[in-house]
């Protein structure tokens, strides 16, 4: 008997989250035109927390149960602080194409951590397609950067691990509370660190406001840090962490499209071939028995 297909609504929400995330690296590059890396990360987190906190207050959402706070701390460390900081530091010297290696490996890492954390056991077909998709994305992004490893790779691989932990814990919590509350409370929980961090960073790093820098800051704060994660966690709760994570295989390719349109980068002709391979892998993982 065939396994039931994933929820269409859950797939749509996770896919919209991926689209929002695909703009993160180009928007970060824009933000770095006017802000230092520490300022950009701290201010984006504070702005996102103000947005999330306002929603929580307006809807009079009660604080989560005490047993959920450790999980929210993992979400905060992974997706509110760790991933934005490490990738922003990397993007000072790395291109968006090279940084997309992180996103290419993130689905597989998230699925692995999910299997360890929440006991999910995807099928061999799932793992085969996931490995093939990850290999295609990594091969493509490494080829885009000329095959050379740069100093920023340590930041990128560290970001990969900590973000996968945040995604896994956030997806688990989204099963017991709305996804927007998961990221909302995680952002609020980080305010004691991000507010003084923003003040300190702004005092030491010069700021040059421009249309690009302000637009980039606003997008990574509202689009990537809050609304994108709201959709993403809702999608993971609906269709499962491993299957949702495989949708991110398309994220590096979307990022490359945005890098062409927004940053003027020029990917090679390998892009459409990789896109076809990735889409096939995504289709297989979505149909594979969990």
C-alpha positions as CSV (number, residue, x, y, z in Angstrom):
1,X,0.0,0.0,0.0
2,X,1.4,3.4,-1.0
3,X,2.4,5.8,1.7
4,X,0.1,8.8,2.0
5,X,1.3,12.0,0.3
6,X,2.4,15.0,2.3
7,X,-0.1,17.8,3.1
8,X,-0.4,20.2,0.2
9,X,-0.8,23.1,2.6
10,X,2.3,22.0,4.5
11,X,4.3,21.7,1.3
12,X,3.2,25.2,0.2
13,X,4.2,26.7,3.6
14,X,7.6,25.0,3.6
15,X,8.2,26.0,0.0
16,X,7.3,29.7,0.7
17,X,9.7,29.5,3.6
18,X,12.5,28.3,1.3
19,X,11.8,31.1,-1.1
20,X,12.1,33.6,1.7
21,X,15.4,32.0,2.8
22,X,16.7,32.0,-0.7
23,X,16.8,35.8,-0.6
24,X,18.8,35.8,2.7
25,X,22.3,35.7,1.3
26,X,21.7,38.4,-1.4
27,X,19.9,40.6,1.2
28,X,22.8,40.1,3.6
29,X,25.2,41.2,0.9
30,X,23.2,44.3,0.4
31,X,23.1,44.9,4.2
32,X,26.9,44.6,4.4
33,X,27.1,47.6,2.1
34,X,26.1,49.8,4.9
35,X,26.5,47.8,8.2
36,X,29.2,45.9,9.8
37,X,28.6,42.1,10.2
38,X,28.0,42.3,14.0
39,X,25.7,45.3,13.7
40,X,23.7,43.7,10.9
41,X,23.1,40.4,12.8
42,X,22.3,42.1,16.1
43,X,20.0,44.7,14.6
44,X,18.2,42.3,12.4
45,X,17.5,40.0,15.5
46,X,16.2,43.0,17.5
47,X,13.9,44.2,14.8
48,X,12.6,40.7,14.2
49,X,12.1,40.3,18.0
50,X,10.1,43.6,18.2
51,X,7.9,42.3,15.4
52,X,7.4,38.9,17.0
53,X,6.9,40.4,20.5
54,X,4.3,42.8,19.2
55,X,2.4,39.9,17.6
56,X,2.6,37.9,20.8
57,X,1.4,40.8,22.9
58,X,-1.4,41.8,20.5
59,X,-2.8,38.2,20.5
60,X,-2.2,37.8,24.3
61,X,-0.3,34.6,23.8
62,X,0.7,33.1,27.1
63,X,4.4,32.1,27.7
64,X,5.3,28.5,26.7
65,X,5.4,25.8,29.4
66,X,8.7,25.6,31.2
67,X,9.5,22.3,29.6
68,X,9.6,24.0,26.2
69,X,12.2,26.7,27.1
70,X,15.3,24.5,26.6
71,X,14.1,23.7,23.1
72,X,13.4,27.4,22.4
73,X,17.0,28.2,23.5
74,X,18.3,25.7,20.9
75,X,16.2,27.4,18.3
76,X,17.5,30.8,19.4
77,X,21.1,29.7,19.4
78,X,20.7,28.1,16.0
79,X,18.5,30.2,13.8
80,X,18.4,33.6,15.6
81,X,22.1,33.9,16.5
82,X,24.4,31.3,15.2
83,X,23.5,30.8,11.6
84,X,23.0,34.6,10.8
85,X,26.3,35.5,12.5
86,X,28.4,32.8,11.0
87,X,27.1,33.2,7.5
88,X,27.3,37.0,7.6
89,X,30.9,36.8,8.7
90,X,31.6,34.3,5.9
91,X,29.9,36.6,3.3
92,X,32.4,39.3,4.0
93,X,34.9,37.2,1.9
94,X,32.8,34.6,0.2
95,X,30.5,34.9,-2.7
96,X,26.8,33.9,-2.4
97,X,27.4,31.0,-4.7
98,X,30.1,29.5,-2.4
99,X,28.1,30.2,0.7
100,X,25.2,28.2,-0.9
101,X,27.3,25.1,0.0
102,X,25.9,25.4,3.5
103,X,22.3,25.4,2.2
104,X,23.0,22.5,-0.1
105,X,24.2,20.3,2.9
106,X,21.6,21.6,5.3
107,X,18.7,19.3,4.3
108,X,20.7,16.2,4.8
109,X,22.2,17.4,8.1
110,X,18.7,18.3,9.3
111,X,17.3,14.9,8.4
112,X,20.2,13.2,10.2
113,X,19.7,15.3,13.4
114,X,16.0,14.7,13.2
115,X,16.5,10.9,13.1
116,X,18.6,11.2,16.3
117,X,16.4,13.7,18.1
118,X,12.9,12.8,17.3
119,X,13.3,9.2,16.2
120,X,12.2,9.6,12.6
121,X,13.3,6.7,10.3
122,X,13.1,7.6,6.6
123,X,13.3,4.9,4.0
124,X,16.4,3.9,2.0
125,X,14.8,5.5,-1.0
126,X,14.5,8.7,0.9
127,X,18.1,8.6,2.0
128,X,19.3,7.7,-1.5
129,X,17.5,10.7,-3.0
130,X,18.6,13.0,-0.3
131,X,22.3,12.0,-0.7
132,X,22.0,12.4,-4.5
133,X,20.4,15.8,-4.2
134,X,23.0,17.0,-1.7
135,X,25.8,15.7,-3.9
136,X,24.3,17.6,-6.9
137,X,24.0,20.8,-5.0
138,X,27.4,20.6,-3.4
139,X,29.1,19.7,-6.7
140,X,27.4,22.6,-8.4
141,X,28.2,25.2,-5.8
142,X,31.8,24.1,-5.4
143,X,32.2,24.3,-9.2
144,X,30.7,27.8,-9.1
145,X,33.5,28.9,-6.7
146,X,36.2,27.3,-8.8
147,X,36.7,24.3,-6.5
148,X,38.8,26.2,-4.0
149,X,38.2,26.2,-0.3
150,X,38.4,29.6,1.5
151,X,38.9,30.7,5.0
152,X,35.2,31.4,5.4
153,X,34.4,27.6,5.1
154,X,34.9,27.1,8.8
155,X,32.1,29.6,9.5
156,X,29.9,28.1,6.8
157,X,30.2,24.5,8.1
158,X,29.7,25.7,11.7
159,X,26.6,27.5,10.5
160,X,25.4,24.4,8.9
161,X,25.5,22.3,12.1
162,X,24.0,24.9,14.4
163,X,21.2,25.8,12.0
164,X,20.3,22.1,11.5
165,X,20.0,21.7,15.3
166,X,17.7,24.8,15.4
167,X,15.5,23.6,12.5
168,X,15.2,20.1,14.1
169,X,14.2,21.5,17.5
170,X,11.9,24.1,16.0
171,X,10.2,21.5,13.9
172,X,9.6,19.4,17.0
173,X,8.2,22.3,19.0
174,X,6.0,23.3,16.1
175,X,4.0,20.1,16.7
176,X,2.9,21.3,20.1
177,X,2.6,25.1,19.5
178,X,2.0,27.3,16.4
179,X,5.2,27.7,14.3
180,X,5.1,31.5,14.5
181,X,5.1,31.2,18.3
182,X,8.2,29.0,18.2
183,X,10.3,31.5,16.4
184,X,8.6,34.4,18.1
185,X,9.5,33.2,21.6
186,X,13.0,32.2,20.5
187,X,13.6,35.8,19.2
188,X,12.2,37.3,22.4
189,X,14.4,34.9,24.5
190,X,17.5,36.3,22.7
191,X,16.7,39.9,23.4
192,X,18.9,40.1,26.5
193,X,21.8,39.3,24.2
194,X,20.8,41.0,21.0
195,X,19.9,44.5,22.4
196,X,23.2,45.1,24.2
197,X,25.0,43.4,21.3
198,X,23.3,45.8,18.8
199,X,24.2,48.9,20.9
200,X,27.8,47.8,21.3
201,X,28.2,46.9,17.6
202,X,26.7,50.1,16.3
203,X,29.1,52.1,18.6
204,X,32.1,50.4,17.0
205,X,31.1,49.6,13.4
206,X,30.5,52.5,11.0
207,X,27.0,52.7,9.4
208,X,26.4,54.0,5.9
209,X,22.6,54.1,5.2
210,X,21.5,53.5,1.6
211,X,18.6,52.0,-0.2
212,X,20.4,48.7,-0.6
213,X,21.6,48.5,3.0
214,X,18.3,49.4,4.6
215,X,16.4,47.0,2.2
216,X,18.7,44.2,3.0
217,X,18.4,44.8,6.7
218,X,14.6,44.9,6.6
219,X,14.4,41.7,4.6
220,X,16.7,39.6,6.7
221,X,14.9,40.9,9.8
222,X,11.2,40.5,8.7
223,X,11.4,38.1,5.7
224,X,14.1,35.7,6.7
225,X,14.2,35.9,10.5
226,X,10.5,36.0,11.2
227,X,7.9,35.4,8.5
228,X,10.1,32.9,6.6
229,X,10.7,30.9,9.7
230,X,7.0,31.0,10.6
231,X,6.1,29.4,7.3
232,X,9.0,27.0,7.6
233,X,8.1,25.7,11.0
234,X,4.4,25.3,10.1
235,X,5.4,23.4,7.0
236,X,7.7,21.1,9.0
237,X,5.0,20.4,11.5
238,X,2.6,19.4,8.8
239,X,4.8,17.2,6.6
240,X,7.6,16.1,8.9
241,X,11.1,17.4,9.4
242,X,13.0,15.1,7.0
243,X,10.7,15.7,4.0
244,X,10.4,19.5,4.6
245,X,14.2,19.7,4.8
246,X,14.6,18.3,1.4
247,X,12.7,21.2,-0.2
248,X,15.8,23.3,0.8
249,X,17.8,21.4,-1.9
250,X,16.3,24.0,-4.3
251,X,17.4,26.9,-2.1
252,X,20.9,27.3,-3.5
253,X,19.6,27.5,-7.0
254,X,17.0,30.1,-6.1
255,X,19.7,32.0,-4.4
256,X,21.7,32.0,-7.6
257,X,18.8,33.3,-9.5
258,X,18.5,36.2,-7.0
259,X,22.2,36.8,-7.1
260,X,22.0,37.3,-10.9
261,X,19.0,39.7,-10.6
262,X,20.2,41.6,-7.5
263,X,23.9,41.3,-7.4
264,X,24.9,40.9,-11.0
265,X,26.6,37.5,-10.5
266,X,26.9,35.1,-13.5
267,X,26.4,31.4,-12.8
268,X,27.6,28.9,-15.4
269,X,25.5,26.8,-17.8
270,X,25.5,23.9,-15.2
271,X,22.6,25.6,-13.4
272,X,19.7,24.2,-15.4
273,X,21.2,20.7,-15.3
274,X,21.6,20.9,-11.5
275,X,18.0,22.3,-11.2
276,X,16.6,19.3,-13.0
277,X,18.6,16.8,-10.8
278,X,17.5,18.6,-7.6
279,X,13.8,18.7,-8.6
280,X,13.9,15.0,-9.3
281,X,15.4,14.3,-5.9
282,X,12.8,16.5,-4.2
283,X,10.0,14.6,-6.0
284,X,11.5,11.3,-4.8
285,X,11.9,12.3,-1.2
286,X,8.3,13.7,-1.1
287,X,6.9,10.3,-2.2
288,X,9.2,8.1,-0.3
289,X,7.8,6.1,2.6
290,X,8.7,7.7,6.0
